Amino acid sequence: MEKDSRIPVYIGGTPSPDDAVLVEGAHAMPELGHAVRFHAPKFGHQPGCFCCAARGPAANAFSALYRDRATGAAPYFNRVVVLASLPGEADIKAALDQDAVTKARFRLG
């Protein structure tokens, strides 16, 4: 069986200093580690509508994390912890399932 080398994503939990963190909305930014904030679409404003048809907020946040890791702007990380509301979690899961670039780099842990 081939090993899955994509970066695992964990929804909820306590991030360690070596983790990257995606923080949604009003959740507090962690004191340690590298974090990127994203905002889930408001109710009735789904990803794929005219104003954000290219990619959703979570997919863009995943890309920012990956870019920061690749360029050295963030410390190297082996996993991502998500701190989000239920709509934010849904946006994360949708990006992991439907966005080709996100799906190629990350997986639900």
ROSE-4610 file (N, C-alpha, C; in Angstrom, 1 decimal, always signed):
// ROSE-4610
residu = [M/M/M/E/E/E/K/K/K/D/D/D/S/S/S/R/R/R/I/I/I/P/P/P/V/V/V/Y/Y/Y/I/I/I/G/G/G/G/G/G/T/T/T/P/P/P/S/S/S/P/P/P/D/D/D/D/D/D/A/A/A/V/V/V/L/L/L/V/V/V/E/E/E/G/G/G/A/A/A/H/H/H/A/A/A/M/M/M/P/P/P/E/E/E/L/L/L/G/G/G/H/H/H/A/A/A/V/V/V/R/R/R/F/F/F/H/H/H/A/A/A/P/P/P/K/K/K/F/F/F/G/G/G/H/H/H/Q/Q/Q/P/P/P/G/G/G/C/C/C/F/F/F/C/C/C/C/C/C/A/A/A/A/A/A/R/R/R/G/G/G/P/P/P/A/A/A/A/A/A/N/N/N/A/A/A/F/F/F/S/S/S/A/A/A/L/L/L/Y/Y/Y/R/R/R/D/D/D/R/R/R/A/A/A/T/T/T/G/G/G/A/A/A/A/A/A/P/P/P/Y/Y/Y/F/F/F/N/N/N/R/R/R/V/V/V/V/V/V/V/V/V/L/L/L/A/A/A/S/S/S/L/L/L/P/P/P/G/G/G/E/E/E/A/A/A/D/D/D/I/I/I/K/K/K/A/A/A/A/A/A/L/L/L/D/D/D/Q/Q/Q/D/D/D/A/A/A/V/V/V/T/T/T/K/K/K/A/A/A/R/R/R/F/F/F/R/R/R/L/L/L/G/G/G]
num = [1/1/1/2/2/2/3/3/3/4/4/4/5/5/5/6/6/6/7/7/7/8/8/8/9/9/9/10/10/10/11/11/11/12/12/12/13/13/13/14/14/14/15/15/15/16/16/16/17/17/17/18/18/18/19/19/19/20/20/20/21/21/21/22/22/22/23/23/23/24/24/24/25/25/25/26/26/26/27/27/27/28/28/28/29/29/29/30/30/30/31/31/31/32/32/32/33/33/33/34/34/34/35/35/35/36/36/36/37/37/37/38/38/38/39/39/39/40/40/40/41/41/41/42/42/42/43/43/43/44/44/44/45/45/45/46/46/46/47/47/47/48/48/48/49/49/49/50/50/50/51/51/51/52/52/52/53/53/53/54/54/54/55/55/55/56/56/56/57/57/57/58/58/58/59/59/59/60/60/60/61/61/61/62/62/62/63/63/63/64/64/64/65/65/65/66/66/66/67/67/67/68/68/68/69/69/69/70/70/70/71/71/71/72/72/72/73/73/73/74/74/74/75/75/75/76/76/76/77/77/77/78/78/78/79/79/79/80/80/80/81/81/81/82/82/82/83/83/83/84/84/84/85/85/85/86/86/86/87/87/87/88/88/88/89/89/89/90/90/90/91/91/91/92/92/92/93/93/93/94/94/94/95/95/95/96/96/96/97/97/97/98/98/98/99/99/99/100/100/100/101/101/101/102/102/102/103/103/103/104/104/104/105/105/105/106/106/106/107/107/107/108/108/108/109/109/109]
x = [+0.8/+0.0/+0.9/+0.5/+1.3/+1.0/+2.0/+1.8/+1.2/+0.3/-0.4/+0.5/+1.2/+2.1/+1.5/+0.1/-0.5/-0.5/-0.6/-0.6/-1.9/-1.9/-3.2/-3.8/-5.1/-5.8/-6.8/-6.7/-7.5/-8.4/-9.7/-10.7/-10.9/-10.6/-10.7/-9.4/-9.4/-8.2/-7.3/-6.3/-5.3/-4.0/-3.7/-2.5/-1.2/-0.3/+1.1/+1.9/+3.0/+3.8/+4.3/+4.4/+4.9/+3.8/+2.5/+1.4/+1.2/+0.6/+0.0/-1.5/-2.0/-3.4/-4.2/-5.4/-6.4/-7.4/-7.6/-8.5/-9.6/-10.8/-12.0/-12.6/-13.0/-13.8/-13.2/-14.0/-13.6/-12.8/-12.5/-11.7/-10.4/-9.9/-8.6/-7.4/-6.5/-5.3/-4.4/-3.8/-2.9/-1.7/-1.1/+0.1/+1.3/+1.3/+2.5/+2.1/+3.1/+2.9/+2.5/+2.3/+1.9/+0.4/-0.3/-1.7/-2.1/-3.2/-3.8/-5.3/-5.9/-7.3/-8.1/-9.3/-10.2/-11.6/-12.5/-13.9/-14.8/-15.6/-16.5/-17.6/-18.1/-19.2/-20.4/-21.0/-22.2/-23.4/-24.4/-25.5/-26.1/-26.4/-27.0/-26.0/-24.7/-23.6/-22.6/-22.9/-22.1/-20.8/-19.8/-18.6/-19.1/-18.6/-19.0/-20.0/-20.4/-21.3/-20.4/-21.0/-20.3/-19.0/-19.1/-18.0/-16.8/-17.0/-15.9/-15.9/-16.3/-16.4/-15.1/-14.0/-12.7/-12.4/-12.4/-12.1/-12.7/-13.0/-13.6/-12.6/-13.0/-12.1/-11.2/-11.7/-10.9/-9.8/-10.2/-9.2/-8.1/-8.4/-7.4/-6.5/-7.1/-6.4/-5.4/-5.8/-4.9/-3.8/-4.1/-3.0/-2.0/-2.5/-1.6/-0.7/-1.3/-0.4/+0.6/+0.3/+1.2/+2.3/+1.9/+2.9/+3.8/+3.3/+4.2/+5.2/+4.7/+5.6/+6.7/+6.3/+7.2/+8.3/+7.9/+8.8/+9.6/+9.3/+10.0/+9.4/+8.3/+7.6/+7.0/+6.8/+6.3/+7.2/+7.3/+8.1/+7.5/+8.4/+7.9/+6.9/+5.8/+4.8/+4.4/+3.9/+3.5/+2.0/+1.3/-0.1/-0.8/-2.1/-2.8/-4.0/-4.2/-5.3/-6.2/-7.5/-8.5/-9.3/-9.4/-10.3/-11.4/-12.6/-13.7/-15.0/-16.0/-17.4/-17.9/-19.1/-19.7/-19.7/-20.1/-20.0/-18.6/-17.7/-16.2/-15.7/-16.1/-15.7/-16.3/-17.5/-18.1/-17.3/-16.9/-16.1/-14.7/-14.1/-12.9/-13.1/-14.1/-14.4/-14.7/-15.4/-15.7/-14.5/-13.5/-12.3/-11.5/-11.4/-10.7/-11.3/-12.6/-13.3/-13.4/-13.6/-13.9/-12.9/-11.9/-10.9/-9.7/-9.4/-8.4/-7.0/-6.6/-5.3/-5.2/-6.3/-6.3/-6.3/-7.0/-7.1/-5.8/-5.0/-3.7/-2.6/-2.8/-1.8/-2.2/-3.5/-4.0/-5.0/-5.2/-6.2/-6.8/-8.0/-8.6/-7.9/-7.4/-6.6/-7.5]
y = [-1.2/+0.0/+1.2/+2.2/+3.5/+4.4/+5.0/+6.0/+7.3/+7.8/+9.1/+10.2/+10.9/+12.0/+13.4/+13.4/+14.7/+15.1/+16.4/+16.9/+16.7/+16.0/+15.7/+17.0/+17.1/+18.2/+17.7/+18.3/+17.8/+19.0/+18.7/+19.7/+19.7/+20.8/+20.9/+20.4/+20.6/+20.1/+21.3/+20.9/+21.9/+21.8/+22.9/+22.9/+22.9/+22.2/+22.2/+23.3/+23.7/+24.7/+24.4/+23.1/+22.7/+22.6/+22.8/+22.7/+24.1/+24.0/+25.1/+25.1/+26.3/+26.4/+27.3/+26.8/+27.6/+28.1/+29.4/+30.0/+30.7/+30.3/+30.9/+32.0/+33.0/+34.1/+34.7/+34.6/+35.3/+34.4/+33.2/+32.3/+33.0/+32.9/+33.5/+32.9/+33.7/+33.2/+32.5/+31.4/+30.7/+31.6/+31.4/+32.2/+31.6/+30.3/+29.6/+29.0/+28.7/+28.1/+29.2/+28.7/+29.6/+29.5/+30.6/+30.6/+31.5/+31.0/+31.8/+31.9/+33.1/+33.3/+33.2/+32.6/+32.6/+32.9/+33.3/+33.6/+32.7/+31.9/+31.0/+31.9/+31.4/+32.2/+32.3/+33.5/+33.7/+32.8/+32.6/+31.8/+32.3/+31.5/+31.9/+32.5/+32.4/+32.9/+31.8/+30.8/+29.6/+29.9/+29.1/+29.2/+28.8/+29.4/+29.1/+30.2/+31.1/+32.2/+33.1/+34.1/+34.9/+35.6/+36.1/+36.8/+36.0/+34.7/+33.8/+32.5/+32.6/+31.4/+30.6/+31.3/+30.6/+29.6/+30.0/+29.2/+29.8/+28.9/+29.4/+29.9/+30.5/+31.0/+30.0/+28.8/+27.8/+27.3/+27.1/+26.7/+27.7/+29.0/+30.0/+30.0/+29.7/+29.7/+28.5/+27.4/+26.2/+26.6/+27.3/+27.7/+28.6/+29.5/+30.4/+29.7/+28.7/+27.9/+27.2/+26.5/+25.8/+26.7/+27.8/+28.8/+29.2/+29.5/+30.0/+28.9/+27.7/+26.5/+26.4/+26.5/+26.3/+27.4/+28.6/+29.7/+30.0/+29.3/+29.6/+30.7/+31.2/+32.3/+31.7/+30.4/+29.6/+28.5/+28.1/+26.9/+25.7/+24.7/+23.5/+22.8/+22.4/+21.7/+20.4/+19.5/+18.2/+17.9/+18.9/+18.7/+20.1/+20.2/+21.4/+21.2/+22.1/+22.0/+23.2/+22.9/+23.9/+24.2/+25.5/+26.1/+26.9/+26.3/+26.9/+26.6/+27.4/+27.2/+26.0/+25.6/+24.5/+24.9/+26.2/+26.6/+26.6/+27.0/+27.0/+25.6/+24.7/+23.3/+22.7/+23.1/+22.7/+23.2/+24.4/+25.0/+24.3/+23.9/+23.2/+21.8/+21.1/+19.8/+19.9/+20.9/+21.1/+21.4/+22.2/+22.4/+21.1/+20.3/+19.1/+18.1/+18.2/+17.2/+17.7/+19.0/+19.5/+20.4/+21.0/+21.8/+21.0/+20.9/+20.0/+20.3/+21.6/+21.9/+21.5/+21.9/+21.5/+20.0/+19.3/+17.9/+17.2/+17.8/+17.3/+17.4/+18.4/+18.8/+18.3/+18.3/+18.1/+16.9/+16.3/+15.3/+15.4/+15.0/+15.0/+13.9/+14.3/+13.3/+12.4]
z = [+0.0/+0.0/+0.0/-0.8/-0.9/+0.2/+0.8/+1.9/+1.4/+2.1/+1.8/+2.4/+1.5/+2.0/+2.1/+1.9/+2.1/+3.6/+3.8/+5.2/+5.9/+7.0/+7.7/+8.3/+8.3/+8.9/+10.0/+11.1/+12.3/+12.6/+12.8/+13.1/+14.6/+15.2/+16.7/+17.4/+18.7/+19.4/+19.8/+20.4/+20.9/+20.0/+19.3/+18.5/+19.3/+18.8/+19.4/+18.7/+19.3/+18.7/+17.3/+16.9/+15.6/+14.6/+15.0/+14.1/+13.3/+12.1/+11.5/+11.9/+12.0/+12.5/+11.5/+11.1/+10.4/+11.4/+11.5/+12.5/+11.8/+12.1/+11.4/+12.3/+11.6/+12.3/+13.5/+14.6/+15.8/+16.8/+16.4/+17.3/+17.5/+18.7/+19.1/+18.4/+18.0/+17.3/+18.4/+18.0/+19.0/+19.3/+20.5/+20.8/+20.1/+19.9/+19.3/+18.0/+17.2/+15.8/+14.8/+13.6/+12.5/+12.2/+12.1/+11.9/+10.8/+10.1/+9.0/+9.3/+9.3/+9.5/+8.2/+8.3/+7.2/+7.7/+6.8/+7.2/+6.3/+7.0/+6.3/+5.6/+4.5/+3.9/+4.8/+4.7/+5.6/+5.0/+5.9/+5.4/+4.2/+3.2/+2.0/+1.0/+1.3/+0.5/+0.3/-0.5/-0.7/-1.5/-1.3/-2.2/-3.6/-4.6/-5.9/-6.4/-5.6/-6.1/-6.9/-7.6/-8.5/-7.9/-6.7/-6.1/-5.7/-5.5/-5.1/-5.8/-7.1/-7.9/-8.0/-8.0/-8.3/-7.2/-5.9/-4.8/-3.5/-2.6/-1.3/-0.4/+0.7/+1.7/+2.4/+2.7/+3.3/+2.3/+1.0/+0.0/-0.1/-0.1/-0.1/+1.1/+2.3/+3.5/+3.5/+3.0/+2.8/+1.9/+0.8/-0.1/+0.5/+1.4/+2.1/+3.0/+3.8/+4.7/+3.9/+2.8/+2.0/+1.4/+0.9/+0.4/+1.5/+2.7/+3.8/+4.1/+4.1/+4.5/+3.4/+2.1/+1.0/+0.9/+1.3/+1.1/+2.4/+3.4/+4.7/+5.5/+5.1/+5.9/+7.2/+7.2/+8.3/+8.6/+9.9/+10.2/+9.5/+9.2/+8.6/+9.5/+9.0/+9.8/+9.2/+10.0/+9.5/+9.6/+10.3/+10.4/+10.5/+10.3/+10.4/+11.4/+12.4/+13.3/+12.9/+12.8/+12.5/+13.7/+14.0/+15.0/+14.3/+14.3/+13.5/+14.1/+13.7/+14.0/+13.1/+13.3/+12.4/+11.0/+10.6/+9.2/+8.7/+9.5/+9.2/+8.9/+9.8/+9.6/+8.3/+8.0/+6.7/+5.5/+5.6/+4.5/+4.4/+5.5/+5.5/+4.8/+5.2/+4.7/+3.2/+2.8/+1.4/+0.6/+1.1/+0.4/+0.3/+1.4/+1.3/+0.3/+0.1/-0.7/-2.2/-2.4/-3.7/-4.4/-3.7/-4.3/-4.7/-6.0/-6.5/-5.9/-5.7/-5.2/-3.7/-3.0/-1.5/-1.4/-2.1/-2.0/-2.4/-3.2/-3.6/-2.5/-1.6/-0.6/+0.8/+1.1/+2.4/+2.4/+3.6/+3.8/+5.2/+5.4/+6.7/+7.5/+8.7/+9.5/+10.3]
